[in-house]
Amino acid sequence: MSYIDGCVIAVPDANRGKFIEYARQFDPMFIEFGAIRVIECWGDDVPDGKVTDFRRAVQAKEGESVVFSWIEWPDKATRDAGMEKMMEDPRMDMEKNPMPYDGKRMIYGGFAPVFELA
């Protein structure tokens, strides 16, 4: 089975266009370094929960939307090698290419699928 990197971030609504441009610039690098696909999803139906929810997880503020993204890799070894190449790539210089969101509030992780239904 494949390996999945997932993340949730809060993006200011005013930066939606900048976020899409940022994704169009950087997401192809994941494919270049071995990912199978990259999915970026802008929150459309993200309800408030009673105990916790996506908005609280990333401390989303008024005027921010939750973005849910994932990267599918063929396996963890390809992901590890690809992510290492990404972090070393000069295109990832955040001073030259700042993120259109607060990266400190991003939650992310790598996941090994245990069941798949297609």
N, C-alpha and C positions, 0 to 999 in steps of 0.2 A: 504494500500500500504506500501511497504518497506521504509526504510530511507537510504540515500546514503551519505557517506563521500567521498569527492573527493579532489585530490591534484595534483599539477603540480610542478615538480622540475627540476633543471638542474643538470645532472650528468656528470662528466668528462668521455669522451669516454674510457680512460684508466682504469676507475673503473667499466666498465660494468659487468665484472665477479664478482667483489666484491659486486656490487649492487644486482645481482641475488642471490648470497650467503646470503646477508643480508635479502633480501625478503624471501628466503626459511627458514631462521631462525626465523624471526619475524612475518610474515604473518599468520602462523598457530596459533599464539596467538589470533588473531582476531577471528578465527573460534572457538577456545577454549572458548572465552568469549562471543560467541553468534552470530557472523557474519554469514551470509549465504554464501558469497563468497568474494574473494579478487582478483582484476584484476590489473596486472602491465603491462604497455605498453611502450615499448621503441620507441621513435620517429622515424618514417620511412619516412613520407611525411609531414613535418612541414614547410609550406611556410612562407616567410617573408610577413608581411602585410604592407599596406600603412599607417595605423594609429597606430595599435598595433598588437601583435601576441603572441603566446605562448613563443617564445624565449625572447621577451622583457619583458613579464610579470614576468619571473624568472631571468632576467638579464643574460641569457645564454651567455657564452663567446665562442670564437673560441675553438674547441676541446671538446665542451660539447654537449650532446644531451638532448632533453626534454623528460621527463618521465611523463606520464599521468596515474594516478592510481585511483581506487575507491574501496570502501568497501560497500557491500550491507548488510544491517541489516534488521531483520524482522520488526522493528519499532524503533521510536526514544528512547523509554524507554530502550529497550535492548541495543541500541547504547550508551546511556548515562552511563548505568551500566557497559557495557563492556569496554568503554574507561576509566572509573574510575579505573577499575581493572587493565587495561594495565599500566596506569601511576603509580600505586602502586606496580607493579610486579618488583621484583629485577632483572629480566632478561632485563629490560629496562634501566639499568644503562649505560648511554652513555659514561662514562669513560672506562668501560670494553668493551663496544660494540659500538665504534664510527660509526657514519653514514658515508657512502662513498660519501657524497655530502655535500654541504653547506646548512644546515637546515634553515639558516636565509633567504634564497631566496625561500623557499617553499611557495606556496600559497595553501590554503586549506579551506574547509568549509563543513558544513553539509547542505544537501538539502532534502526537502520534495517533492517527485514526485507529479506532478499535472496531468500527462497523461502518460499512458503506452500502447504500442502497441506490441503485440507478434505475 
